[in-house]
């Protein structure tokens, strides 16, 4: 389920981020059922599924106490994924899922949440800025050995 959900959410937001063969290879490497089985068995990774009217609308993946050179707080959560299916955009569900992750991070004594966001994903950047995130750095997100995309590092301090 996470494999199919990831692919369905990733393509509309990032499908144009690189040539099709690079995007396809990234999806195969990162969204395979085998990869999700491995990640789900790792206690460091927490996945949370979001339902809307009994349908799966999206999910998030967080990692507590994940350091980043641009985040001064050592006890900060990395939100590695916050994915919504396109048909659930503009319903306030992204905010709901982010608030859930913020509450969860606070319960785990985290100082804030940080994430990478592709600089051309203007909708996501506007959302995160509206939610209080601040840009703290830059990161080259590696899609393949020959392709990386510039990302902002955003941080929401509690």
C-alpha positions as CSV (number, residue, x, y, z in Angstrom):
1,X,0.0,0.0,0.0
2,X,2.8,2.5,0.9
3,X,4.6,1.7,-2.4
4,X,1.5,2.5,-4.5
5,X,0.6,5.5,-2.4
6,X,4.1,7.0,-2.6
7,X,4.2,6.6,-6.4
8,X,0.8,8.1,-6.8
9,X,1.7,11.1,-4.6
10,X,5.3,11.6,-5.9
11,X,4.6,11.8,-9.6
12,X,2.3,14.9,-9.6
13,X,4.7,16.8,-7.3
14,X,8.1,15.6,-8.6
15,X,7.5,13.8,-11.9
16,X,8.9,16.7,-13.8
17,X,11.9,17.1,-11.5
18,X,14.2,15.1,-13.9
19,X,14.1,13.0,-17.1
20,X,11.5,10.2,-17.0
21,X,14.2,7.5,-16.8
22,X,15.8,9.2,-13.7
23,X,12.4,9.6,-12.0
24,X,11.5,6.0,-12.8
25,X,14.8,4.7,-11.3
26,X,14.4,6.8,-8.2
27,X,10.9,5.4,-7.7
28,X,12.1,1.9,-8.2
29,X,14.8,2.3,-5.7
30,X,12.9,4.2,-3.0
31,X,9.3,3.2,-3.3
32,X,9.6,-0.6,-3.8
33,X,7.7,-3.0,-1.5
34,X,11.1,-4.4,-0.5
35,X,12.3,-1.0,0.6
36,X,9.2,-0.3,2.6
37,X,9.4,-3.6,4.4
38,X,13.0,-2.8,5.4
39,X,12.0,0.7,6.5
40,X,9.0,-0.5,8.4
41,X,11.1,-2.9,10.4
42,X,13.4,0.0,11.4
43,X,12.2,1.5,14.7
44,X,13.8,4.8,13.9
45,X,11.3,5.4,11.1
46,X,7.7,6.3,12.0
47,X,5.0,6.2,9.3
48,X,1.5,7.6,9.8
49,X,-1.3,7.1,7.4
50,X,-4.0,9.8,6.9
51,X,-7.5,8.8,6.1
52,X,-10.3,11.1,4.8
53,X,-13.8,9.7,4.7
54,X,-12.5,6.2,5.1
55,X,-10.1,6.6,2.1
56,X,-6.3,6.8,2.3
57,X,-5.4,10.4,1.5
58,X,-1.7,10.4,2.3
59,X,1.0,9.6,4.8
60,X,4.0,11.0,6.6
61,X,7.4,9.6,7.6
62,X,9.3,11.1,10.5
63,X,12.7,10.4,12.2
64,X,13.3,11.7,15.7
65,X,16.6,13.2,16.8
66,X,17.9,13.5,13.2
67,X,20.7,15.9,13.0
68,X,21.3,18.4,10.2
69,X,24.3,20.7,9.9
70,X,21.9,23.7,9.3
71,X,19.7,23.0,12.4
72,X,21.3,24.0,15.6
73,X,18.9,22.0,17.8
74,X,20.2,18.4,18.3
75,X,16.8,17.0,19.2
76,X,15.0,17.8,16.0
77,X,12.7,15.6,14.0
78,X,13.3,15.1,10.3
79,X,10.0,14.9,8.4
80,X,11.2,12.9,5.4
81,X,7.8,12.6,3.7
82,X,4.5,14.4,3.9
83,X,2.6,13.1,0.8
84,X,-1.0,13.6,-0.2
85,X,-2.8,12.2,-3.1
86,X,-3.7,15.0,-5.6
87,X,-7.4,14.4,-5.2
88,X,-7.1,15.4,-1.5
89,X,-5.3,18.7,-2.1
90,X,-6.9,21.9,-0.7
91,X,-8.9,20.1,2.0
92,X,-6.7,21.1,4.9
93,X,-5.3,17.6,5.2
94,X,-1.7,18.6,4.8
95,X,-2.1,21.0,7.7
96,X,-3.8,18.2,9.7
97,X,-1.0,15.7,9.1
98,X,1.7,18.3,9.8
99,X,0.0,19.3,13.1
100,X,-0.2,15.6,14.0
101,X,3.6,15.2,13.4
102,X,4.3,18.4,15.4
103,X,2.3,17.1,18.3
104,X,4.1,13.8,18.1
105,X,7.5,15.5,17.9
106,X,6.7,17.6,21.0
107,X,5.6,14.5,22.9
108,X,9.1,13.1,22.1
109,X,10.8,16.2,23.5
110,X,11.8,17.5,20.1
111,X,12.8,21.1,19.6
112,X,11.3,21.3,16.0
113,X,10.9,19.7,12.6
114,X,13.1,20.1,9.6
115,X,12.7,18.9,6.0
116,X,14.0,19.2,2.5
117,X,11.8,20.7,-0.2
118,X,12.6,21.0,-3.9
119,X,13.1,24.7,-4.8
120,X,10.7,24.3,-7.7
121,X,7.9,22.8,-5.6
122,X,6.3,26.2,-5.0
123,X,3.0,24.9,-3.7
124,X,4.9,22.9,-0.9
125,X,7.2,25.9,-0.1
126,X,4.2,28.2,0.2
127,X,2.5,25.7,2.5
128,X,5.5,25.2,4.8
129,X,6.1,29.0,5.0
130,X,2.4,29.5,5.9
131,X,2.9,26.9,8.7
132,X,5.8,28.8,10.1
133,X,8.9,27.0,8.6
134,X,12.0,29.1,8.0
135,X,14.7,28.4,5.4
136,X,17.9,27.5,7.2
137,X,20.0,26.1,4.4
138,X,20.4,24.4,1.0
139,X,20.8,20.8,0.0
140,X,21.4,18.9,-3.2
141,X,18.9,16.1,-3.2
142,X,20.4,13.1,-5.1
143,X,18.0,11.5,-7.5
144,X,20.6,9.4,-9.3
145,X,24.4,9.2,-9.7
146,X,24.1,11.8,-12.5
147,X,21.2,14.0,-11.3
148,X,20.5,16.0,-8.2
149,X,18.1,18.8,-7.5
150,X,18.5,21.9,-5.3
151,X,16.4,21.8,-2.2
152,X,15.7,24.2,0.6
153,X,16.2,23.0,4.1
154,X,13.2,24.3,6.1
155,X,12.9,24.3,9.9
156,X,10.0,24.8,12.3
157,X,11.2,25.6,15.8
158,X,8.6,24.9,18.5
